[in-house]
């Protein structure tokens, strides 16, 4: 899973949540309690959405790093741009 290092612990918890929710949904399905199964599937989707957000955050971070590297390769000093941006 492609996650920022600072998000690893949260991602692990969300992944555990996904596993747990799917297991509970399956147990409820076996017990013919489809309403309970649906509740757990919805909870799984919530955890999955949060996990997807962490992945998206990492992808955005990687794109920004690519832009910075491209600017450096073209001789653009990113620190000057940042200082100018902070002056406004």
N, C-alpha and C positions, 0 to 999 in steps of 0.2 A: 504494500500500500504506500502510495506516494504522499507523505504527510510531512509538514514542517516538524523539526525536532521538538520544538516546544509544545506541539499538539499530540505527541505520541501517547502520552498517558491518557488523555481524553479519548483519543481514537481507540485505544485498547478497551476502555470502558464501554464505548459505544458499540464496538464489535461484540463484546461480551453480552451487551444488552440485546443486540440483534439475535445472537445465538439463543439466548434465554427466551426471548419472545417467540421465536419460531418453534422452539421446543414446547412451550406452553400452548401455542396455537395448535400444534399437532396433537397434544394430549387432549385438549378440549374437543378437537375434531373426532378423535377416537371415541370420546365419551358422548358423542352426538350432541354436544353443546355448541352449536354453530355461532350463537351470539357471543359466547366467551371466546371462541376461536377468532371471531372477527375483531373483538377488542384487542387481542394480542397481535393480530396482524396489523392493526392500526398503530399500535405501539412500536412494532417492528419498523413500520414505514417512517415513523417519527425519528427513531434512532438512525435509520438509514439516511434520511434527509440530512440530519446533523453530520453524519459521517461524510456524506457527499460534499457538504459545505467545507469541511476541512480539506478534502482533496482539491476542491475548486480554489481554495485559499492558497494552497501550495502551487497549483498551476499558475495562478496569477503572480505569485512571488517569482516563480521561475521565468515567466515572461518579462518581468521587470529586470531581472538579472541579465537577460539576453539584451535588452535595450541598453542597459548600462555598459555591457561589454562591447556592444556595437558602437556606442558613443566613444568609448575609450579607444577603440580601433581606429576611429576617424579623427582622433586627436581632440575630442571635446572633453573638457575638464568638468565633470559632473559636480564637483564641489563648488565651483563658481556659480553654476546654475542654481544649486541649492541655496547658496548664500543670497543670490539675487532674489530668489523666490521668497525667502524669509524676510527680506527688507520691506516688502510691500505690505 
